[in-house]
Amino acid sequence: MDNKLADRIYTSRIGDITFKKIVSCMASTPIFEAAKIMAENKTSCIFITDEEGNFKGFITDIILRDQVIAKQLDVQVSVSTIMDPNIVTISPHSFVYEAILMMFGKKSRYLLVEDNGAFVGFLSRNRLLSEQAESPLVFIQSVKSAASLSDLKNKWQKVPHIVAQLLDRGVHAKIVNEIVTTIADTISFKIIEETIVKLGTPPVKFVFMVLGSEGRKELSLKTDQDNAILYEDTTDSRRAEVRSYFLDFATQVSDKLNYVGFVYCDGDYMATNPNWTHSLSHWKYNYKNWIEEALPETAVKFAAFFDCRAIYGDLSLMERLRAFVDDELQKPIEKFYVYLAKNALLYVPPLTYFRNIRTQKIAKKEVFDIKTAMTPIVDLARVYALQNRIFQNENTGERLKRLKQIDVFNEQQYNDLNHAYYYLMALRLKHQANLIIEQHAEPNNLIEVDSLTKIEKVTLVEIFKIILNFQSGMRMKFTNTLN
């Protein structure tokens, strides 16, 4: 595929595509009448509205086959009994790649296009993917269709080649991150579903959460498992049974993820650890304690668990936890922010006094840790996001953008930090892909300085200066000191 086609894939917007006309019927419409409307309009999807005209769901040919014909359901009953309520909307100004990733992330096959409050058409996932026949985005569909654990492992082993391909074409590191994360989410989702089939229906509602870089949708190729489980409160008599199920469930999911290529976490931030599999009440207790104690070690834990994202389960549980944390953060907790800031200032860019790149010698090579070099930007964005109660599951770039919008950063500051972060991310991903593909080695975060061009070295020094300046500003704001 040539660069022009690659550019079109990642720069085309939804508004550039011809939408399908929305065909709809009322929720009270009998199934057979809805099917007639679909036939008359030659559409495989009909949207369902309430009396006020609000969209409440949709039915498709597949739903009619599986829920009506296969189950011999009475076609006189209303379509509301079989509709899929998973309505997802998107703006015509959004990028096509964002729409595809959103569909996979939200497990939706259709998107309603909404322009200034009016619905102007809809798009199907198959339609979008068919137009991207040679795109790595289509690879996600093949992951979704994987038939076995070995197949999933083989799929994950192909990801470094996709990353290298995208970066070589000049695709932005943010997009590459999101594609890698969506592939990882799809693998995890399949493993979770298969484990539930094996163990039986969970005893209560739950959420499987991912933390850290995957929680921020910023996965690199060197990644371990960072996850946790949140389940709804239950009676005392059922507590042991429920907890036993989820710990067993977590172990089986973790072992399968490890087999595929997501290695166990050295720090044991995994749902297999009884400390990170709990009821909603217990998780509220954890967050409340971390905030109120305001100790260095609890600040570290809070930072890790602030970057959490649900990839499976009942999202209302996560929303209830976030609402609780939001309330707690509105209390007078200046000391808590001081410790968060101090934690964010632990890592400093690798610059010498003479403004050269500071290295360490490993295996006779002068290297620096690029993950450590990037960490200050991640931490800085997180601290300011917390202080301003920005809770959406956003990556570092989106947090920086939101902070610019509320005037925490000005345009120049935002541009400096955003460029610095994604320049480092692209360098990191390229390095890891090269290790895997060219050297058949395990990926790491250690960049050999002699492998960099002169322009890259100069750029890195300027980026590290920018990060140091921002850290000085944070130090003054939160600790009132310069050192």
Secondary structure, 3 states (H helix, E strand, C coil): CCHHHHHHHHHCEHHHCCCECCCEEECCCEHHHHHHHHHHHCCCEEEEECCCCCEEEEEEHHHHHHHHHCCCCCCCCEHHHCCECCCCEECCCCEHHHHHHHHHHCCCCEEEEEECCEEEEEEEHHHHHHCCCCCCHHHHHHHHCCCCHHHHHHHHHHHHHHHHHHHHCCCCHHHHHHHHHHHHHHHHHHHHHHHHHHHCCCCCCEEEEECHHHHCCCCCCCCECCEEEEECCCCHHHHHHHHHHHHHHHHHHHHHHHHHCCECCCCCCCCCCHHHEEEHHHHHHHHHHHHHHCCHHHHHHHHHHHCCEEEEECHHHHHHHHHHHHHHHCCCCHHHHHHHHHHHCCCCCCECCCCCECCEEECCEEEEEHHHHHHHHHHHHHHHHHHCCCCCCCCHHHHHHHHHHCCCCCHHHHHHHHHHHHHHHHHHHHHHHHHHHCCCCCCCCEEEHHHCCHHHHHHHHHHHHHHHHHHHHHHHHHHCCCC
